[in-house]
Amino acid sequence: MTPPPRFARLVLVTPDGALVGALPALPVATPWWQDVAPVIEAVRAAHGVEITVLRALEIAPNPKSVKVTYLAETPEPVAAAEPWDGELDEQPLRNSYAKLGGPAADLAWAKAILADQGLTPAGSPRQVRTWNLSSLWAIPVVGQTVWLKAIPPFFAHEAPLIAALAGEAVPKLLGQDGGRFLMAELPGQDLYEAEIDQLFAMVDLLVGLQAKWVGREADLFALGLPDWRAPALTAAISQVFERTAPELSTKNRGALTAFIADLPRRFADLAACGLPDTLVHGDFHPGNLRGDGARLALMDWGDSGVGHPLLDSSAFLDRVPAEALDAVRAVWLAHWREAVPGSDPAKALALLAPIAAARQAVIYRGFLDSIEPAEHPYHAADPADWLTRTALLVRAEPRVDSPR
């Protein structure tokens, strides 16, 4: 579902922090709040000035439109700027790239890496996205566009994991420094609208990667990946339910209470299906793959963790066209039956469906606990939404009577 239209209001400061003023709200070409390239283009077209967006100050959604107030740096006076009487505070959870001078520091670091790699700039860097989960810049160099990504501390394992996956169908790292890293261009385009044969290839890619990491959980934990195995995930699901219960209906609270009490039995049945814990991408869907018809690469590993490999199936299968769903699911299960002879991935997939939905609630609760309050609207409804979906899946399952 496409979100409602977006209007962007800009509060402007100079790079040294002096307040310039605010620009009236402008319509923006895309509705996604973190998509700042069209915000920059709208300001350039309307006022002829260049800005760098730092962060969202306020998000005011309603069913018909959303007004997002952004804080942005500008190096020059802006005639259209109006007085602004708001307050710019400090927040302990603020990301470095959302602070004054943060993007400039990231770009300066990237420039030094490019020089070390012998890559010659071929144009100005372009800010693509910024929000509580990442900052992304496209930097043109001779022959390609490289990508500068900065991430919050809870995604700090992304670059080390990509480095550990070197040689596989993942981005190539050009440099890494803490929470920022530089990646070479991947050929092709993002595959949100993938063809059916590409969907099969995506599943092939993921299962092949996961099979190579079976038995190497210690290596993944050493890279900083979170633990989504049965004990840790059971505890996390229970905690997020306790914190979110007041937002849920009585009916859903009842279903989830029974589901959580039954998790030890469900995880035991899941283990009996025979599939081992391994690398989980965590946000596996067609839009996180890029390709040109001949090659595929899997991007955005910030949500990765260690757990059941079929945790990656739900988000992907949700986006598969109805006419291809059975075929894609069958290929996925066949890969795991081949990788683990004697296993029962079909039963595992059924058992895992509500666990996978509840894990999403855990993930979004973690985001909310780790970001500054002004950006809570990005994720505020997600824990309750995913727990509601979990309850629906549980209630839809065939009833299993307890043994007498």
VEXLUM-852864 format. One record per residue (C-alpha): x, y, z; residue in one letter. Coordinates in Angstrom, 3 decimals. Example, Ala and Ser with C-alpha at 12.3 -4.5 7.8 and 13.67 -1.06 7.14 Angstrom:
2
          x          y          z   residuo
     12.300     -4.500      7.800         A
     13.670     -1.060      7.140         S
//
This chain:
404
          x          y          z   residuo
      0.000      0.000      0.000         M
      1.384      3.392     -1.016         T
      1.511      5.902      1.867         P
     -0.345      9.233      1.588         P
      1.353     12.200     -0.130         P
      4.157     13.966      1.702         R
      4.785     17.646      2.321         F
      8.174     18.744      3.616         A
      8.848     21.757      5.809         R
     12.525     22.658      6.223         L
     14.154     24.205      9.287         V
     17.517     25.485      8.066         L
     20.766     26.010      9.937         V
     24.255     26.890      8.783         T
     27.050     24.294      9.138         P
     28.144     26.030     12.366         D
     24.645     25.739     13.826         G
     23.271     29.254     13.343         A
     19.533     29.263     12.697         L
     18.578     30.492      9.207         V
     14.816     30.020      9.535         G
     12.109     27.782      8.138         A
     10.779     27.244      4.631         L
      7.051     26.711      4.071         P
      5.969     23.142      3.382         A
      6.532     21.909     -0.156         L
      4.934     18.936     -1.929         P
      7.442     16.118     -2.427         V
      7.477     13.702     -5.345         A
      7.562     10.503     -3.233         T
      5.675      9.633     -0.027         P
      8.415      7.791      1.873         W
      9.631      9.893      4.787         W
     13.268      8.730      4.677         Q
     13.563      9.429      0.929         D
     15.300     12.827      1.016         V
     16.575     13.170     -2.564         A
     13.204     14.559     -3.776         P
     13.075     16.898     -0.760         V
     16.417     18.358     -1.812         I
     15.199     18.626     -5.405         E
     11.988     20.391     -4.344         A
     13.924     22.971     -2.294         V
     16.377     23.511     -5.131         R
     13.553     24.036     -7.642         A
     11.542     26.350     -5.382         A
     14.329     28.392     -3.772         H
     17.533     27.790     -5.721         G
     19.523     26.692     -2.675         V
     21.396     23.528     -1.771         E
     20.684     21.679      1.454         I
     21.812     18.572      3.301         T
     19.057     16.926      5.325         V
     20.097     15.942      8.848         L
     16.990     14.410     10.403         R
     13.252     14.632     10.930         A
     12.142     17.037     13.647         L
      8.425     16.308     13.536         E
      6.187     13.930     11.603         I
      2.501     14.766     11.442         A
      0.593     12.039      9.565         P
     -3.084     11.926      8.727         N
     -5.016      9.706      6.287         P
     -4.804     12.208      3.432         K
     -1.257     13.566      3.724         S
      1.853     13.684      5.898         V
      3.817     16.796      6.833         K
      7.398     16.076      7.805         V
      9.526     18.845      9.285         T
     13.198     18.225      8.536         Y
     16.315     19.896      9.883         L
     18.775     20.693      7.117         A
     22.097     22.450      6.691         E
     22.572     25.141      4.063         T
     25.769     27.086      3.379         P
     24.027     30.211      2.108         E
     21.308     32.721      3.077         P
     17.759     31.857      1.993         V
     15.539     34.809      1.201         A
     12.330     32.818      1.644         A
     13.229     31.621      5.147         A
     10.731     32.643      7.829         E
     11.330     32.982     11.581         P
     11.178     29.707     13.506         W
     10.633     29.611     17.244         D
     11.196     25.917     17.832         G
     14.002     24.420     19.884         E
     16.867     22.236     18.678         L
     17.687     19.824     21.468         D
     20.379     17.260     22.076         E
     19.500     13.570     22.223         Q
     21.750     10.765     23.509         P
     20.487      8.316     20.870         L
     21.065     10.663     17.921         R
     23.083      9.131     15.119         N
     26.322     10.805     14.091         S
     25.049     11.406     10.551         Y
     22.004     13.256     11.966         A
     24.172     15.815     13.786         K
     25.624     19.093     12.503         L
     28.683     18.291     10.441         G
     27.969     14.562     10.463         G
     27.301     14.144      6.721         P
     30.294     16.357      5.878         A
     32.536     14.158      8.024         A
     31.220     11.022      6.320         D
     31.815     12.521      2.866         L
     35.331     13.643      3.794         A
     36.125     10.101      4.944         W
     34.710      8.682      1.703         A
     36.774     11.126     -0.360         K
     39.947      9.875      1.319         A
     39.006      6.242      0.661         I
     38.310      6.997     -2.991         L
     41.716      8.642     -3.321         A
     43.379      5.596     -1.746         D
     41.519      3.332     -4.191         Q
     42.476      5.459     -7.195         G
     38.846      6.326     -7.941         L
     38.372      9.797     -9.452         T
     35.246     11.789     -8.526         P
     33.049     12.558    -11.524         A
     30.405     14.785     -9.952         G
     28.883     15.951     -6.700         S
     27.714     13.412     -4.104         P
     23.941     13.013     -3.980         R
     22.097     12.444     -0.705         Q
     19.557      9.680     -1.250         V
     18.150      8.724      2.143         R
     18.471      9.532      5.807         T
     16.525      8.313      8.825         W
     17.033      6.418     12.050         N
     18.153      3.235     10.256         L
     20.688      4.585      7.751         S
     22.151      7.407      5.731         S
     22.849      6.757      2.050         L
     24.802      8.813     -0.480         W
     25.520      8.126     -4.151         A
     28.980      9.342     -5.172         I
     29.763      9.394     -8.897         P
     33.304      8.396     -9.869         V
     34.769      7.677    -13.267         V
     33.120      4.526    -14.586         G
     30.603      3.915    -11.792         Q
     28.688      5.245     -8.799         T
     29.891      4.206     -5.354         V
     27.665      4.167     -2.301         W
     28.391      5.652      1.092         L
     26.293      4.174      3.883         K
     26.241      5.166      7.549         A
     24.310      3.135     10.105         I
     23.292      3.268     13.784         P
     25.135      1.208     16.414         P
     22.535     -1.577     16.445         F
     23.425     -2.343     12.818         F
     27.182     -2.245     13.440         A
     27.558     -5.858     12.274         H
     26.499     -5.068      8.692         E
     29.877     -4.109      7.254         A
     31.831     -6.878      9.073         P
     29.327     -9.418      7.770         L
     29.603     -8.118      4.196         I
     33.371     -8.389      4.552         A
     33.016    -11.986      5.786         A
     30.802    -12.721      2.750         L
     33.377    -11.365      0.291         A
     33.317    -13.325     -2.954         G
     29.617    -14.105     -2.616         E
     26.754    -12.255     -4.315         A
     26.920     -9.253     -1.976         V
     28.214     -5.678     -2.321         P
     31.969     -5.179     -2.509         K
     33.362     -3.144      0.366         L
     35.817     -0.398     -0.581         L
     36.356      0.788      2.980         G
     34.884      0.678      6.464         Q
     35.218      2.898      9.528         D
     32.954      2.188     12.477         G
     29.399      2.854     11.415         G
     30.182      4.037      7.901         R
     31.306      2.103      4.860         F
     31.806      2.549      1.148         L
     30.562      0.053     -1.438         M
     31.244     -0.417     -5.122         A
     28.389     -0.116     -7.575         E
     26.245     -3.201     -8.163         L
     25.156     -3.635    -11.796         P
     21.496     -3.545    -12.753         G
     18.545     -2.277    -10.778         Q
     16.703     -2.924     -7.534         D
     14.294     -5.777     -8.218         L
     11.083     -4.727     -6.496         Y
      9.255     -5.763     -9.668         E
     11.145     -9.010    -10.218         A
     10.109    -11.506    -12.860         E
      9.114    -14.977    -11.692         I
     12.348    -16.587    -12.907         D
     14.276    -13.974    -10.913         Q
     12.343    -14.943     -7.772         L
     13.573    -18.514     -8.143         F
     17.150    -17.274     -8.551         A
     16.808    -15.149     -5.408         M
     15.777    -18.167     -3.360         V
     18.677    -20.161     -4.858         D
     21.084    -17.408     -3.805         L
     19.828    -17.150     -0.228         L
     19.639    -20.870      0.488         V
     23.100    -21.367     -0.989         G
     24.525    -18.719      1.338         L
     22.716    -20.056      4.371         Q
     23.864    -23.621      3.749         A
     27.492    -22.458      3.761         K
     27.100    -20.973      7.254         W
     25.518    -23.992      8.909         V
     27.632    -24.947     11.913         G
     29.383    -21.573     11.952         R
     27.150    -19.753     14.425         E
     30.139    -18.840     16.592         A
     31.715    -17.013     13.640         D
     28.517    -15.043     13.076         L
     28.189    -14.086     16.735         F
     31.812    -12.934     16.670         A
     30.785    -10.473     13.943         L
     28.111     -9.064     16.270         G
     24.972    -10.627     14.781         L
     21.972    -10.900     17.139         P
     20.696    -14.229     18.457         D
     17.291    -15.349     17.155         W
     17.582    -18.969     18.217         R
     14.832    -20.557     20.309         A
     15.792    -19.449     23.865         P
     16.679    -15.855     22.985         A
     13.740    -15.363     20.622         L
     11.258    -16.876     23.118         T
     12.390    -14.395     25.769         A
     12.299    -11.467     23.349         A
      8.801    -12.302     22.075         I
      7.517    -12.608     25.635         S
      8.996     -9.223     26.572         Q
      7.650     -7.361     23.563         V
      4.198     -8.847     24.186         F
      4.230     -7.680     27.811         E
      5.184     -4.167     26.725         R
      2.672     -4.010     23.866         T
     -0.296     -5.806     25.437         A
     -2.207     -2.589     26.313         P
     -2.335     -1.728     22.590         E
     -3.900     -5.070     21.625         L
     -7.474     -6.291     21.644         S
     -8.624     -8.676     24.352         T
     -9.045    -11.399     21.750         K
     -5.515    -10.965     20.447         N
     -4.036    -10.817     23.938         R
     -5.637    -14.157     24.690         G
     -4.309    -15.767     21.516         A
     -0.809    -14.425     22.137         L
     -0.763    -15.491     25.772         T
     -1.485    -19.069     24.682         A
      1.032    -18.819     21.823         F
      3.848    -17.671     24.116         I
      3.080    -20.337     26.708         A
      3.292    -22.920     23.906         D
      6.551    -21.613     22.407         L
      8.792    -24.272     24.049         P
      6.668    -27.011     22.490         R
      6.546    -25.224     19.138         R
     10.330    -24.707     19.041         F
     10.871    -28.369     19.990         A
      8.638    -29.442     17.099         D
     10.498    -27.007     14.849         L
     13.865    -28.498     15.840         A
     12.510    -31.985     15.092         A
     11.954    -30.883     11.487         C
     15.728    -31.070     11.089         G
     16.766    -27.684      9.700         L
     19.747    -26.182     11.555         P
     20.158    -22.599     12.711         D
     22.312    -20.485     10.425         T
     22.663    -17.023      8.888         L
     19.380    -15.117      8.491         V
     19.279    -12.050      6.241         H
     16.414    -10.606      8.276         G
     14.874     -8.413      5.562         D
     14.870    -10.725      2.567         F
     12.550     -9.409     -0.128         H
     12.969     -8.704     -3.864         P
     13.684     -4.999     -3.334         G
     16.821     -5.873     -1.366         N
     18.290     -7.660     -4.358         L
     19.874     -5.969     -7.336         R
     20.580     -7.474    -10.721         G
     21.028     -6.980    -14.435         D
     19.503    -10.176    -15.839         G
     22.761    -12.102    -15.575         A
     23.822    -11.451    -11.976         R
     22.124    -10.967     -8.628         L
     23.424     -9.463     -5.391         A
     21.792     -9.401     -1.953         L
     22.042     -6.031     -0.157         M
     21.128     -4.427      3.174         D
     22.435     -6.883      5.762         W
     21.752     -4.663      8.786         G
     18.791     -6.786      9.907         D
     20.786    -10.029      9.769         S
     20.983    -12.466     12.666         G
     21.406    -16.123     13.625         V
     18.362    -18.374     13.716         G
     16.137    -20.684     11.716         H
     16.793    -20.236      7.973         P
     13.096    -20.106      7.095         L
     12.682    -16.925      9.139         L
     13.599    -15.283      5.834         D
     10.656    -16.824      3.995         S
      7.700    -14.817      5.305         S
      8.656    -11.329      4.097         A
      9.679    -12.705      0.716         F
      6.631    -14.898      0.137         L
      4.348    -12.014      1.118         D
      5.627    -10.152     -1.948         R
      5.393    -13.018     -4.444         V
      2.496    -12.730     -6.941         P
     -0.338    -15.120     -6.100         A
      0.062    -17.048     -9.337         E
      3.722    -17.825     -8.530         A
      3.451    -18.393     -4.767         L
      3.069    -22.181     -4.785         D
      5.936    -22.630     -7.256         A
      8.334    -20.350     -5.346         V
      7.464    -21.998     -2.039         R
      7.967    -25.456     -3.565         A
     11.412    -24.540     -4.891         V
     12.407    -23.102     -1.514         W
     11.367    -26.260      0.341         L
     13.004    -28.520     -2.237         A
     16.323    -26.717     -1.758         H
     16.273    -27.407      1.961         W
     15.196    -31.036      1.539         R
     18.214    -31.448     -0.710         E
     20.537    -29.543      1.637         A
     19.361    -31.501      4.716         V
     18.185    -34.984      3.660         P
     15.413    -36.293      5.873         G
     14.320    -32.819      6.984         S
     10.733    -31.565      6.824         D
     10.908    -27.921      5.721         P
      7.186    -27.798      4.864         A
      6.202    -28.549      8.454         K
      8.890    -26.152      9.672         A
      7.483    -23.370      7.507         L
      4.006    -23.836      8.991         A
      5.300    -23.916     12.561         L
      7.462    -20.876     11.964         L
      4.865    -18.521     10.454         A
      3.662    -16.891     13.716         P
      7.193    -16.941     15.166         I
      8.446    -15.002     12.136         A
      5.681    -12.412     12.564         A
      6.421    -12.071     16.287         A
     10.122    -11.630     15.502         R
      9.183     -8.593     13.426         Q
      7.501     -7.104     16.490         A
     10.727     -7.724     18.422         V
     12.778     -5.990     15.726         I
     10.592     -2.887     15.628         Y
     10.458     -2.654     19.428         R
     14.241     -2.722     19.370         G
     14.296      0.137     16.882         F
     12.001      2.223     19.082         L
     14.209      1.606     22.103         D
     17.289      2.736     20.169         S
     16.192      5.884     18.344         I
     15.431      9.417     19.433         E
     11.788     10.333     20.213         P
     11.247     12.594     17.188         A
     11.668      9.605     14.893         E
      9.371      7.231     16.769         H
      6.536      7.810     14.254         P
      8.537      5.791     11.707         Y
      7.961      2.622     13.752         H
      5.473      3.392     16.539         A
      2.626      1.232     15.218         A
      4.764     -1.701     14.082         D
      5.085     -3.815     17.266         P
      1.312     -3.906     17.789         A
      0.673     -4.464     14.079         D
      3.028     -7.444     13.939         W
      1.689     -8.953     17.149         L
     -1.828     -8.589     15.751         T
     -0.680    -10.450     12.665         R
      0.899    -13.104     14.897         T
     -2.421    -13.584     16.710         A
     -4.285    -13.926     13.406         L
     -1.842    -16.599     12.228         L
     -2.160    -18.496     15.507         V
     -5.945    -18.439     15.395         R
     -5.886    -19.661     11.785         A
     -3.826    -22.755     12.640         E
     -5.533    -26.149     12.882         P
     -6.343    -26.914     16.484         R
     -4.072    -29.434     18.163         V
     -5.617    -31.057     21.220         D
     -3.334    -31.681     24.183         S
     -2.494    -35.352     24.828         P
     -4.563    -36.969     27.609         R
//
